[in-house]
Amino acid sequence: MGLSFRKTIKLGRNTRLNVSKSGVSASRKAGPVTINSRGRITIRLGKGLTWRL
């Protein structure tokens, strides 16, 4: 595994700006579902368990 970097900045209650080595993206959360500006969808299934589409 290599070294990784990610910085998350809260813009509002359910909106975040993510800055990483690969670029900048925004994400918005609606209940257990998080939608990323890059098209990634993450669903929280339980505590510590997620499913990415």
Backbone as XML, in Angstrom:
<?xml version="1.0"?>
<chain id="A" units="angstrom">
  <residue number="1" name="MET">
    <atom name="N" x="0.830" y="-1.182" z="0.000"/>
    <atom name="CA" x="0.000" y="0.000" z="0.000"/>
    <atom name="C" x="0.872" y="1.242" z="0.000"/>
  </residue>
  <residue number="2" name="GLY">
    <atom name="N" x="0.449" y="2.237" z="-0.747"/>
    <atom name="CA" x="1.186" y="3.482" z="-0.790"/>
    <atom name="C" x="0.593" y="4.516" z="0.142"/>
  </residue>
  <residue number="3" name="LEU">
    <atom name="N" x="1.224" y="5.636" z="0.203"/>
    <atom name="CA" x="0.765" y="6.743" z="1.022"/>
    <atom name="C" x="-0.393" y="7.437" z="0.333"/>
  </residue>
  <residue number="4" name="SER">
    <atom name="N" x="-1.451" y="7.738" z="1.071"/>
    <atom name="CA" x="-2.601" y="8.429" z="0.478"/>
    <atom name="C" x="-2.893" y="9.696" z="1.270"/>
  </residue>
  <residue number="5" name="PHE">
    <atom name="N" x="-3.592" y="10.626" z="0.622"/>
    <atom name="CA" x="-3.944" y="11.893" z="1.234"/>
    <atom name="C" x="-5.378" y="12.223" z="0.887"/>
  </residue>
  <residue number="6" name="ARG">
    <atom name="N" x="-6.158" y="12.652" z="1.869"/>
    <atom name="CA" x="-7.514" y="13.122" z="1.625"/>
    <atom name="C" x="-7.898" y="14.116" z="2.709"/>
  </residue>
  <residue number="7" name="LYS">
    <atom name="N" x="-8.473" y="15.219" z="2.309"/>
    <atom name="CA" x="-8.942" y="16.247" z="3.223"/>
    <atom name="C" x="-10.417" y="16.471" z="2.938"/>
  </residue>
  <residue number="8" name="THR">
    <atom name="N" x="-11.251" y="16.439" z="3.962"/>
    <atom name="CA" x="-12.686" y="16.641" z="3.813"/>
    <atom name="C" x="-13.082" y="17.930" z="4.507"/>
  </residue>
  <residue number="9" name="ILE">
    <atom name="N" x="-13.823" y="18.783" z="3.782"/>
    <atom name="CA" x="-14.275" y="20.067" z="4.306"/>
    <atom name="C" x="-15.796" y="20.073" z="4.274"/>
  </residue>
  <residue number="10" name="LYS">
    <atom name="N" x="-16.424" y="20.308" z="5.433"/>
    <atom name="CA" x="-17.881" y="20.362" z="5.486"/>
    <atom name="C" x="-18.363" y="21.710" z="4.945"/>
  </residue>
  <residue number="11" name="LEU">
    <atom name="N" x="-19.280" y="21.661" z="3.989"/>
    <atom name="CA" x="-19.842" y="22.886" z="3.415"/>
    <atom name="C" x="-21.228" y="23.180" z="3.962"/>
  </residue>
  <residue number="12" name="GLY">
    <atom name="N" x="-21.866" y="22.181" z="4.494"/>
    <atom name="CA" x="-23.211" y="22.321" z="5.049"/>
    <atom name="C" x="-23.529" y="21.075" z="5.849"/>
  </residue>
  <residue number="13" name="ARG">
    <atom name="N" x="-24.776" y="20.925" z="6.193"/>
    <atom name="CA" x="-25.173" y="19.793" z="7.017"/>
    <atom name="C" x="-24.927" y="18.448" z="6.329"/>
  </residue>
  <residue number="14" name="ASN">
    <atom name="N" x="-25.240" y="18.335" z="5.049"/>
    <atom name="CA" x="-25.117" y="17.072" z="4.325"/>
    <atom name="C" x="-24.199" y="17.149" z="3.115"/>
  </residue>
  <residue number="15" name="THR">
    <atom name="N" x="-23.400" y="18.204" z="3.008"/>
    <atom name="CA" x="-22.553" y="18.404" z="1.832"/>
    <atom name="C" x="-21.094" y="18.537" z="2.260"/>
  </residue>
  <residue number="16" name="ARG">
    <atom name="N" x="-20.215" y="17.855" z="1.523"/>
    <atom name="CA" x="-18.786" y="17.904" z="1.819"/>
    <atom name="C" x="-17.979" y="18.108" z="0.548"/>
  </residue>
  <residue number="17" name="LEU">
    <atom name="N" x="-16.843" y="18.734" z="0.697"/>
    <atom name="CA" x="-15.881" y="18.909" z="-0.382"/>
    <atom name="C" x="-14.675" y="18.046" z="-0.034"/>
  </residue>
  <residue number="18" name="ASN">
    <atom name="N" x="-14.311" y="17.135" z="-0.929"/>
    <atom name="CA" x="-13.218" y="16.200" z="-0.705"/>
    <atom name="C" x="-12.045" y="16.546" z="-1.603"/>
  </residue>
  <residue number="19" name="VAL">
    <atom name="N" x="-10.880" y="16.722" z="-1.003"/>
    <atom name="CA" x="-9.661" y="17.044" z="-1.743"/>
    <atom name="C" x="-8.685" y="15.894" z="-1.536"/>
  </residue>
  <residue number="20" name="SER">
    <atom name="N" x="-8.202" y="15.316" z="-2.649"/>
    <atom name="CA" x="-7.253" y="14.214" z="-2.558"/>
    <atom name="C" x="-6.210" y="14.341" z="-3.659"/>
  </residue>
  <residue number="21" name="LYS">
    <atom name="N" x="-5.304" y="13.392" z="-3.695"/>
    <atom name="CA" x="-4.252" y="13.382" z="-4.701"/>
    <atom name="C" x="-4.823" y="13.324" z="-6.113"/>
  </residue>
  <residue number="22" name="SER">
    <atom name="N" x="-5.946" y="12.624" z="-6.277"/>
    <atom name="CA" x="-6.550" y="12.464" z="-7.605"/>
    <atom name="C" x="-7.449" y="13.627" z="-8.011"/>
  </residue>
  <residue number="23" name="GLY">
    <atom name="N" x="-7.679" y="14.600" z="-7.129"/>
    <atom name="CA" x="-8.486" y="15.761" z="-7.493"/>
    <atom name="C" x="-9.476" y="16.157" z="-6.421"/>
  </residue>
  <residue number="24" name="VAL">
    <atom name="N" x="-10.473" y="16.951" z="-6.838"/>
    <atom name="CA" x="-11.476" y="17.486" z="-5.926"/>
    <atom name="C" x="-12.836" y="16.934" z="-6.325"/>
  </residue>
  <residue number="25" name="SER">
    <atom name="N" x="-13.656" y="16.589" z="-5.328"/>
    <atom name="CA" x="-15.015" y="16.140" z="-5.596"/>
    <atom name="C" x="-15.918" y="16.603" z="-4.469"/>
  </residue>
  <residue number="26" name="ALA">
    <atom name="N" x="-17.203" y="16.613" z="-4.731"/>
    <atom name="CA" x="-18.194" y="16.968" z="-3.724"/>
    <atom name="C" x="-19.078" y="15.760" z="-3.476"/>
  </residue>
  <residue number="27" name="SER">
    <atom name="N" x="-19.597" y="15.659" z="-2.269"/>
    <atom name="CA" x="-20.514" y="14.565" z="-1.963"/>
    <atom name="C" x="-21.673" y="15.099" z="-1.145"/>
  </residue>
  <residue number="28" name="ARG">
    <atom name="N" x="-22.828" y="14.460" z="-1.343"/>
    <atom name="CA" x="-24.045" y="14.860" z="-0.642"/>
    <atom name="C" x="-24.686" y="13.614" z="-0.058"/>
  </residue>
  <residue number="29" name="LYS">
    <atom name="N" x="-25.108" y="13.706" z="1.194"/>
    <atom name="CA" x="-25.687" y="12.570" z="1.890"/>
    <atom name="C" x="-27.185" y="12.765" z="2.054"/>
  </residue>
  <residue number="30" name="ALA">
    <atom name="N" x="-27.950" y="11.698" z="1.787"/>
    <atom name="CA" x="-29.391" y="11.690" z="1.982"/>
    <atom name="C" x="-29.762" y="10.396" z="2.691"/>
  </residue>
  <residue number="31" name="GLY">
    <atom name="N" x="-29.880" y="10.450" z="3.998"/>
    <atom name="CA" x="-30.125" y="9.235" z="4.777"/>
    <atom name="C" x="-28.904" y="8.348" z="4.726"/>
  </residue>
  <residue number="32" name="PRO">
    <atom name="N" x="-29.067" y="7.056" z="4.438"/>
    <atom name="CA" x="-27.918" y="6.152" z="4.380"/>
    <atom name="C" x="-27.192" y="6.163" z="3.031"/>
  </residue>
  <residue number="33" name="VAL">
    <atom name="N" x="-27.634" y="7.004" z="2.098"/>
    <atom name="CA" x="-27.067" y="7.029" z="0.747"/>
    <atom name="C" x="-26.221" y="8.287" z="0.562"/>
  </residue>
  <residue number="34" name="THR">
    <atom name="N" x="-24.992" y="8.094" z="0.045"/>
    <atom name="CA" x="-24.105" y="9.210" z="-0.278"/>
    <atom name="C" x="-23.829" y="9.185" z="-1.774"/>
  </residue>
  <residue number="35" name="ILE">
    <atom name="N" x="-24.013" y="10.340" z="-2.437"/>
    <atom name="CA" x="-23.781" y="10.456" z="-3.873"/>
    <atom name="C" x="-22.625" y="11.412" z="-4.094"/>
  </residue>
  <residue number="36" name="ASN">
    <atom name="N" x="-21.645" y="10.969" z="-4.872"/>
    <atom name="CA" x="-20.433" y="11.722" z="-5.141"/>
    <atom name="C" x="-20.557" y="12.415" z="-6.498"/>
  </residue>
  <residue number="37" name="SER">
    <atom name="N" x="-19.887" y="13.546" z="-6.663"/>
    <atom name="CA" x="-19.929" y="14.273" z="-7.936"/>
    <atom name="C" x="-19.251" y="13.500" z="-9.064"/>
  </residue>
  <residue number="38" name="ARG">
    <atom name="N" x="-18.471" y="12.493" z="-8.740"/>
    <atom name="CA" x="-17.827" y="11.650" z="-9.751"/>
    <atom name="C" x="-18.705" y="10.468" z="-10.150"/>
  </residue>
  <residue number="39" name="GLY">
    <atom name="N" x="-19.901" y="10.400" z="-9.588"/>
    <atom name="CA" x="-20.840" y="9.346" z="-9.969"/>
    <atom name="C" x="-20.835" y="8.130" z="-9.065"/>
  </residue>
  <residue number="40" name="ARG">
    <atom name="N" x="-20.070" y="8.141" z="-8.013"/>
    <atom name="CA" x="-20.018" y="7.000" z="-7.090"/>
    <atom name="C" x="-21.147" y="7.096" z="-6.076"/>
  </residue>
  <residue number="41" name="ILE">
    <atom name="N" x="-21.809" y="5.976" z="-5.816"/>
    <atom name="CA" x="-22.893" y="5.911" z="-4.844"/>
    <atom name="C" x="-22.486" y="4.939" z="-3.749"/>
  </residue>
  <residue number="42" name="THR">
    <atom name="N" x="-22.624" y="5.364" z="-2.497"/>
    <atom name="CA" x="-22.297" y="4.526" z="-1.356"/>
    <atom name="C" x="-23.520" y="4.404" z="-0.467"/>
  </residue>
  <residue number="43" name="ILE">
    <atom name="N" x="-23.848" y="3.176" z="-0.064"/>
    <atom name="CA" x="-24.998" y="2.929" z="0.800"/>
    <atom name="C" x="-24.496" y="2.350" z="2.115"/>
  </residue>
  <residue number="44" name="ARG">
    <atom name="N" x="-24.891" y="2.950" z="3.215"/>
    <atom name="CA" x="-24.504" y="2.455" z="4.527"/>
    <atom name="C" x="-25.476" y="1.367" z="4.942"/>
  </residue>
  <residue number="45" name="LEU">
    <atom name="N" x="-24.952" y="0.160" z="5.160"/>
    <atom name="CA" x="-25.781" y="-0.998" z="5.501"/>
    <atom name="C" x="-25.902" y="-1.206" z="7.004"/>
  </residue>
  <residue number="46" name="GLY">
    <atom name="N" x="-24.980" y="-0.686" z="7.738"/>
    <atom name="CA" x="-24.968" y="-0.831" z="9.190"/>
    <atom name="C" x="-23.721" y="-0.171" z="9.719"/>
  </residue>
  <residue number="47" name="LYS">
    <atom name="N" x="-23.516" y="-0.277" z="11.004"/>
    <atom name="CA" x="-22.365" y="0.373" z="11.604"/>
    <atom name="C" x="-21.069" y="-0.225" z="11.061"/>
  </residue>
  <residue number="48" name="GLY">
    <atom name="N" x="-20.300" y="0.574" z="10.338"/>
    <atom name="CA" x="-19.017" y="0.143" z="9.802"/>
    <atom name="C" x="-19.097" y="-0.692" z="8.538"/>
  </residue>
  <residue number="49" name="LEU">
    <atom name="N" x="-20.291" y="-0.831" z="7.955"/>
    <atom name="CA" x="-20.471" y="-1.667" z="6.771"/>
    <atom name="C" x="-21.113" y="-0.843" z="5.655"/>
  </residue>
  <residue number="50" name="THR">
    <atom name="N" x="-20.430" y="-0.724" z="4.507"/>
    <atom name="CA" x="-20.949" y="0.047" z="3.376"/>
    <atom name="C" x="-20.887" y="-0.768" z="2.104"/>
  </residue>
  <residue number="51" name="TRP">
    <atom name="N" x="-21.675" y="-0.360" z="1.134"/>
    <atom name="CA" x="-21.706" y="-1.004" z="-0.178"/>
    <atom name="C" x="-21.565" y="0.089" z="-1.241"/>
  </residue>
  <residue number="52" name="ARG">
    <atom name="N" x="-20.568" y="-0.025" z="-2.110"/>
    <atom name="CA" x="-20.334" y="0.962" z="-3.165"/>
    <atom name="C" x="-20.830" y="0.450" z="-4.493"/>
  </residue>
  <residue number="53" name="LEU">
    <atom name="N" x="-21.490" y="1.333" z="-5.234"/>
    <atom name="CA" x="-21.979" y="1.014" z="-6.579"/>
    <atom name="C" x="-21.140" y="1.719" z="-7.605"/>
  </residue>
</chain>
